[in-house]
């Protein structure tokens, strides 16, 4: 029972994070686009057949990338990996910039942690939203670069956090 409760708590936290990471003053469009990315992530989890702990981790990584990209366009929020280093001036804190940065971060994260649906779900969603999934810009003067860089920092940390996501550690018993 504890395993199930822990998983439920983790998934609840992730859901609250993605639904609540923007203020009520933000437009409906951000919620709509973040909802689309959340649905894509959930589809990726279903299609991956990962166990609950790995699925929870994947969702947490995706939503952390999204949060870190969004944080660059907030007056006070700080990214989990780069702190306030990506913060953009008030004049750039537009809905369109937030949406674009969040979308690139979500796309990069999903392609990394739940890659099976990249061609069938994530790339088509990027195109539907009007973004180029092949744009790997790291120019932090642009929302695309913000999303890509914020996500890359989170992924770099998570690839080496001891969870063996990349499968490079030998599995031993005992």
Phi, psi and omega per residue, in radians:
X1 nan -0.658 -3.129
X2 -1.048 -0.734 3.139
X3 -1.010 -0.793 3.141
X4 -1.135 -0.704 3.135
X5 -1.159 -0.738 3.130
X6 -1.083 -0.729 3.118
X7 -1.127 -0.770 3.125
X8 -1.057 -0.752 3.130
X9 -1.106 -0.780 -3.139
X10 -1.088 -0.825 3.138
X11 -1.137 -0.629 3.098
X12 -1.117 -0.731 3.114
X13 -1.068 -0.776 -3.141
X14 -1.086 -0.801 -3.135
X15 -1.090 -0.759 3.115
X16 -1.132 -0.636 3.135
X17 -1.085 -0.833 -3.080
X18 -1.256 -0.581 -3.136
X19 -1.405 -0.454 -3.052
X20 -1.909 0.162 -3.060
X21 -1.405 -0.049 3.044
X22 -2.103 2.602 -3.090
X23 -1.301 2.840 3.140
X24 -1.176 -0.291 3.097
X25 -1.295 -0.360 3.111
X26 -1.162 2.694 -3.108
X27 -1.243 2.848 3.085
X28 -1.049 -0.476 -3.065
X29 -1.074 -0.679 -3.139
X30 -1.120 -0.801 3.092
X31 -1.017 -0.724 -3.135
X32 -1.103 -0.804 -3.134
X33 -1.236 -0.706 3.105
X34 -1.170 -0.587 3.057
X35 -1.100 -0.708 3.111
X36 -1.085 -0.723 3.123
X37 -1.211 -0.650 3.092
X38 -1.106 -0.755 3.107
X39 -1.114 -0.669 3.088
X40 -1.111 -0.702 3.123
X41 -1.127 -0.760 3.124
X42 -1.127 -0.653 3.064
X43 -1.113 -0.724 3.098
X44 -1.065 -0.691 3.102
X45 -1.130 -0.827 3.131
X46 -1.036 -0.754 -3.093
X47 -1.289 -0.365 -3.093
X48 -1.458 -0.390 -3.079
X49 1.025 0.545 3.079
X50 -1.242 2.665 3.009
X51 -1.212 2.857 -3.080
X52 -0.956 -0.778 -3.136
X53 -1.098 -0.731 -3.134
X54 -1.241 -0.642 3.099
X55 -1.128 -0.759 3.112
X56 -1.067 -0.738 3.126
X57 -1.100 -0.784 3.142
X58 -1.048 -0.801 3.129
X59 -1.109 -0.707 3.125
X60 -1.096 -0.703 3.129
X61 -1.131 -0.806 -3.141
X62 -1.027 -0.837 -3.078
X63 -1.270 -0.479 3.034
X64 -1.190 -0.712 3.072
X65 -1.060 -0.770 3.128
X66 -1.091 -0.776 3.131
X67 -1.071 -0.817 -3.109
X68 -1.078 -0.628 3.090
X69 -1.189 -0.769 3.121
X70 -1.105 -0.675 -3.081
X71 -1.008 -0.503 3.121
X72 -1.105 -0.371 -3.096
X73 -1.899 0.300 3.092
X74 -2.007 2.588 -3.089
X75 -1.144 -0.606 -3.008
X76 -2.098 -0.423 -3.055
X77 -1.097 2.592 3.123
X78 -2.182 2.353 3.112
X79 -1.164 2.673 -3.082
X80 -1.267 -0.459 -3.094
X81 -1.911 -0.671 -3.055
X82 -1.921 0.152 3.124
X83 1.005 -2.303 3.141
X84 -1.678 0.210 -3.060
X85 -1.058 -0.461 -3.108
X86 -1.661 -0.009 -3.052
X87 -0.907 2.299 3.129
X88 -1.774 2.679 3.127
X89 -1.130 2.751 -3.091
X90 -0.918 -0.629 -3.108
X91 -1.137 -0.341 -3.132
X92 -1.731 -0.001 -3.082
X93 -1.462 1.034 -3.115
X94 -1.694 2.808 3.109
X95 -1.060 -0.732 -3.117
X96 -1.086 -0.734 3.124
X97 -1.161 -0.715 3.106
X98 -1.098 -0.814 -3.129
X99 -1.036 -0.779 -3.105
X100 -1.154 -0.834 -3.127
X101 -1.071 -0.785 3.127
X102 -1.085 -0.731 -3.121
X103 -1.127 -0.763 3.121
X104 -1.150 -0.691 3.108
X105 -1.109 -0.789 -3.135
X106 -1.103 -0.784 -3.133
X107 -1.045 -0.865 -3.128
X108 -1.074 -0.747 -3.123
X109 -1.140 -0.812 -3.129
X110 -1.104 -0.714 3.119
X111 -1.104 -0.456 3.138
X112 -1.488 -0.866 -3.003
X113 -1.600 -0.411 3.122
X114 -2.363 1.110 -2.944
X115 -1.198 -0.340 -3.035
X116 -1.013 -0.530 -3.084
X117 -1.726 0.221 -3.096
X118 -1.001 -0.901 -3.090
X119 -1.297 -0.616 -3.032
X120 -1.569 -0.408 -3.063
X121 -2.167 -0.968 -2.977
X122 -1.244 -0.799 3.109
X123 -1.108 -0.803 3.091
X124 -1.051 -0.619 3.110
X125 -1.165 -0.735 3.092
X126 -1.007 -0.796 -3.137
X127 -1.147 -0.700 3.092
X128 -1.031 -0.645 -3.129
X129 -1.425 -0.087 3.089
X130 1.566 0.345 -3.114
X131 -1.969 2.682 3.135
X132 -1.623 1.929 -3.119
X133 -1.138 -0.268 3.132
X134 -1.575 -0.001 -3.135
X135 -1.420 1.838 -3.105
X136 -1.838 0.484 -3.119
X137 -0.933 2.453 3.027
X138 -2.040 0.383 3.101
X139 -1.339 1.848 -3.074
X140 -1.332 0.153 2.994
X141 -1.558 -0.056 -3.120
X142 -2.160 2.664 3.091
X143 -1.076 -0.624 3.098
X144 -1.060 -0.857 3.114
X145 -1.085 -0.701 3.103
X146 -1.032 -0.857 -3.139
X147 -1.063 -0.797 -3.125
X148 -1.154 -0.754 -3.098
X149 -1.244 -0.774 3.128
X150 -1.025 -0.783 -3.139
X151 -1.176 -0.728 3.135
X152 -1.027 -0.682 3.132
X153 -1.145 -0.746 3.110
X154 -1.130 -0.806 -3.120
X155 -1.107 -0.708 3.107
X156 -1.022 -0.792 3.119
X157 -1.113 -0.828 -3.076
X158 -1.209 -0.519 3.104
X159 -1.131 -0.375 -3.056
X160 -2.155 0.465 -3.084
X161 -1.620 0.132 3.101
X162 1.634 -0.055 -3.129
X163 -1.437 -0.161 3.113
X164 1.073 0.648 3.114
X165 -0.977 -0.648 -3.079
X166 -1.450 -0.113 3.108
X167 1.186 0.525 -3.089
X168 -1.633 -0.220 3.094
X169 -1.589 2.459 3.084
X170 -1.210 2.394 3.101
X171 -1.509 2.173 3.131
X172 -2.103 2.710 3.084
X173 -1.863 2.731 3.048
X174 2.176 nan nan
